[in-house]
Every structure is written in C-alpha cells, then in structure tokens.
Amino acid sequence: MSSTHADSDHQNQVISDKNADASISGFTFIRNGVELGFPFEASIRSLLPLVDEFVVAVGKGSDETLSRVKAIGNPKIRIIETLWNEGMSDRGFVYAQQKMIAQYSCIGDWAFYLEGDEIVHEDDIAKIRASVDRHHGNPAVEALVFDYKHFYGSPDWLAISPGWYRRECRLVRNTIRTFAPDGQYWLVMKEHKRGRNPNAALANAHIYHYGWIRRNEDMQKKLDQVGKYWAAPAPQVKYSQFDKRALAPFTGTHPKIAAEWLATGAEQTLQIDPGYKPTPKENKYHFMRQLETATGLDFSRKHFKLIA
C-alpha cells in the first residue's frame, strides 16, 4: 500500500473511531482575512469543539492570514494553500471555487461550512450535535438549516428585513453529490445534470453573522478588493446610510470566543443618519415585513426545502 493510501486510511480511521455515530468536518476559505477585518480566528475556534477536523483553504494574499491560521495550533485543522482565479468575474463564482476546494477535501459524514465572518455560540454546540445525531439515520435529510443573526453597524443591532436571508444550510451530508453555485448555498445533484435545493431539517441553532459590523473602512476595503469577481464597481458603504425600520436591538449574548474581536475589530456604535431616505428596494422590503407581521409568512429567500 502506498503512503498516500495509508495516510488516507489513517485519517478515516481516526474519525471513525472518535465518533461511531456521525463524524463532522468543518471547512471554510479565507484570503487577506486580517487586512479585511474578518473575525476568522474566532470563527474557526468556535467550531472546533464540534468537529472532528477543520479544513481551511487559505488563498495566497498580502497579509498574515496563513500564519494566523497556523498559530491557532489545533491538530484538527488541516490547511490547503490555494491560488484564486483572478480571471473569474462571473457573479462571484471564485467564492464557490474556493468553498468547494475546502469541502471536497473533507472526509467526515457531514460537512459544516462556516464563513470567515460567522461564529457559532458555545451554547449551541450541544444542540447542533443533537440535531446531527437525530437526523443522521434518515437519508432523506440532506442538510441542516440554521437561524441567522445578522448584525449591522454595531454589536447592538440586528438586521431583520426579509432582504436578509433568515435561514440557511450550513451542514450538509458529505456522502451525497453537492455543488456550490456561489459561496452561500448548495445544490444537490441527484439527477446528475440538474441541481435542486437540499431537503433539510432545522438545526435548532444559530449562526452569528458579524461581517456588517467590522470597521466601516475594513468593509469598504473588502468590497473594493472583491468587486472585480462580480465584474462590477464596488459600492460605497456607510453604515449610517440604512433604513432604521429594518433594525431591531440585540438582547441576547454574544459568543464568548468573539469577545476580543468585538472589542477591537468591530464598530462600537451605530448612528443612523436622521436625514437618510430609504431606497425603493428598502421600502419594498419594509412593505414585505408589514405583510409578514400581518400574515405570519416569511418572504426571505430560501435555498432549502424543510422536510423534518
């Protein structure tokens, strides 16, 4: 047997021995995470208590992101150094490419995708494990769906408009054919040629999305740097220019692992410009929210079908 096959057998045996019920691989991709203000270290650390391995595709960049990932120093972490396709400018597909590089290197029964600005609360780890165990034996459940907390402007405010996805798949079976059209979601390729949304169950847990509270200048850097992958000029972002009707105060607790980044890498206060006039799109979403309140329906976008 070759050394490559022996290494592969050993990795599979380690995961099998550690959790006879269902193994979980975590994965993400990141590039220039330090320069662009991502809380990627806290993100990775937040998931380590749950997963059997964590695959990180680190793109070649201009800062110390790679050394920071290495410095986490956890043996569960497996790093893949990548080059981004700078010629790919079709609707951000380069994100999907990097996501799939990491995912297709995972060897667990389930694969948990966590973006560099997303963090899992320590109180949800046991809930996620219980959800995996509950649904692992039912092959009809292909993914688990998480409720999202989208923070905006500061750690004290949540975006609640239906323009922000409220739920998304983040855990998918790693034993079925899946494909990522972009960084956000998956399609299941059951029929080989035509993809469909995964059949899913609720994870009964949350994802804390912090990307829109990083320092405003870091968010602008991020948009300026990645705009070319959408073949479009980067918009100019000022957190103060936002529809206050789409905000609600956050009354819970933040993940403990996020505390340092929240104190040093996030905006601390949000001041909405009192003279700001909502855009037509924001007015549309406000009307949709009023309909949601009246009907109990949810008009936010979904990339899954709940079956359990």
N, C-alpha and C positions, 0 to 999 in steps of 0.2 A: 504493500500500500504506500502511495506517495505521501510525503509530509503534508501536502495541501489537503489530501483526503483525511489524513489523521487529525489535522487541526480542526477541520470541519466537523468530524465525528465527535471530537472532544467538546467543541462548543455546544453542539446539540445535546450531548450527554449532560453537560453542566446544567443547562436549562431544564432538561427533563427531570434530573434528579432533584433540582431545587423546588420545583412545583409540579407535582404529578397531575394536577387538575388542568391548569392552563397557564402557559408562560406568556409573558408580555414583554415586547420590545418597545422601548421609547425611541423616537427619532426626531430630528429637526435638521434644518440647514441654516447657515448664518454666514455673512460676509460683512466685514467692517462694522461689526456689532458695537465696538467701543466708540468709534467715530460717530456713529449714527444714533447713539443713545439707547440701544436695546438693553433690557434687563436680562440678557441671555444667560448669564451665570446663575441668577436666581431661578430662572425658568428651568434650566437643566436640573439644578439641585432639588427643585420642588417635586420632580417626578421620580427621582432616584429611589425613594423608599418603596415605590410600587413596582418598578420594572426589574426584569432580570438582566437587561442590557440596555444601553442607550447609545444609539448610533448618531453621530454628528457629522454632517457634511459641511466642512469649513472651506468656503471659497477663498482663493488667493486674493488678498486685499492689501490695504495700505496701513493697517494698524496692527495692534497686538491681540486680535481676537483669537487666533490659533493658540498662542501661548497662554491666554487666559483660560481657554477650554482645557488645555493640558494641565494647568495649575489646579483645577478642581480636584484632580488626583484620585478619582474614584475608579476602581478596577472595572466597574460596569460600563464605563464609557469607552466607545470604540470610535476613533476619528478617521474620517475619509477626507483627504485633501483634494479639492476639486478646482477646476477652471470653469468660469461661467462663459457661456456662448455669447460673446458681445455682439454678434450679428443677429441674435434672436430678438426681434422687436414686435412680435405678434402677440398683443394682448397679455403681456407678462408671462408668456409660456416658459421663460427661463426659470421662473419660480417653480413651475411644475417639474421641469427637468431636474432641478436640484432636490426637490422633495422626493422624487422617485429614485434618485441615486441613493438617498438615505434609506427609503422604505424598502427598496429591493435588496438591500443588504441586511435587513432584519431577519432573524431566524426564529422568533417567538411565534406562538399560536395566534397572538393578537399583536397589532402594531398601533402604538399610541403616538399620534403626531401632535407636537406642541410647537407653536411658532415662537420665535425669539422674544416676542413681547407678551407672551401668555404664561400665566403661572397657575399652578394648582394649589388650592388651600389645603393645609395639613389636615383639616377636619374632614376633607372629602376623600382621603386616600382609602380608608376602610370601606367607604360607600362604593367607590369605583371597583375595588377588589370584589366586593359582594355582588355587584352587578355583572362582572365578568363571570364569576362562578355560577350565578343564577342562569345566565343565558348561554354559557359555553356549550352545553349539551344539546342546544336547539339550533341546528344548522340553518334554520330559516332566518335567524337573527344574524345579520351580516355585519352590523356596526352598532356602536353605542353613541347616543346623542347627548351632548352637554348643553346646559343652560349657560348663557353668556352674560357676564357683567362687563359692559363696555364703558370704561372710564373716559371722561372727556374733560380736558382743561386742567384738572387737578384731581387728587385722590378723593375728593369730597363729592364728586358729581358723576352721575351715570347718564349715558345717552339712552333714551327709551323710545325713540322714534322707530316705526316699522321699517324705516330705511336702513336700520342696522339689524343684521341678522341676529335673532334672539337665541337660536339653537343651531348647532352644527355638529356633524360627526367628527369625532377626534380619535376614536378607537375603531379599528376595522379588523376583521378576520384576515390573518396573513396566510390563509390557506385557500383563498379564492382569487380569481383574476380581478384586479382592480387597477384603475388608471386615474391619474390626476390631471384633468384638463387645465387647472391652474393651482395655485398654492392653497386654495381654500377648501376644496371638496374633492370627493372621489366619484367615479362611475364604476359600476360593476359590469364586467364584460362577460356575461353569461352566454350570450349568443355569438361570441367571437367578433362580430362586426358592429354591433350596436350596443352602446352603453346605456345603463339606466341608473337611477339613484339607488343607493343601498336600502334594503329592508332593515329597519333598525328598531331598537328599544331605547328607552331612556336610561342614562347612566345614573340619574338621581344625584348629580354633582354639577359643579360649576367650573367654568374657565374664567379667570380674571384677566381681562384684556387691557393692557396698560399702554399700548402704543400711542394713543392720542393724549397722553399726559406727559410724555417725555418733554424735555425742554423744547419750547417752540422752535428755537433755532436748530435743534437737532432734528426735529420733524421736517423742517424745510430742507436741511441737508439731505435727508433720506429721500424726499420727493425729488429733489434736484438730481440725485445720483441715479435713481431707478426709473425716472420718467422715460428715458430712451427705450426701455424694454416694452413700453406701450406706444412707442412712436408718437409721443405727444409731449408738448411742453409741460413742465411741472407747474401745478397751480401754486399761487402764493397763499400760504396758510397763516392766519392769525386766529388763535383760539377765541379771541374776543368777538369775532365775527361769526355768530352762531345763533340759531333760534332758541331762545331760552325756554320756549314751550316744550322743547324736546329734551329737557333735562329734569332729573329728579335727584334729590340728595341721597348720598350713600349712607346707610345707617348700620351697616354690618362691621365686620372686622377684616382687615387685610391679612393675607398670608404672612406669617412671621418671617419667612425667608425673604420677603420683599421689602422689609423694613429699611434696610440700608439704602437700597436704590430709590425707594420712595422719598427718602430724606435728602438724597444728593443728586438724583438724576431726573426727578420729576418736577414739574411746575407745582408750586405750593398753593397758589390761589388762582381762582378764575374770576375775571371781571368781564362780564358781557357788556359790550358797547351799548349804552341805552339808546343810541340813535340808529342801531342796526335794523335794517328792514329785511325780513325773511325773503328768501328767493322763492320763485314759483314752485320749485321742487319741494322746498321746506313747507310751504303752505299746503301742498298736496299731501305730504306725509302727516301734517297736523290734522287735516281733514280725515285721513285714514285712521289716525289714532282716535279721533272722536267716534268714528264708526266702530272701532274695536271696543271702546268703552260701552257703547250702546248695545252691541250685539254679542260681545264675548268672543268674537273671532280674532284670529291673528293673521294679519296681512303681510308679515315679514317673509322674506324669501326663505325657502327650504330646499335643501339638497338631499332629502331622505324621505322615506315612507315609513311611518311608525306602524309596526305590526304587533308589538307586545308592550 
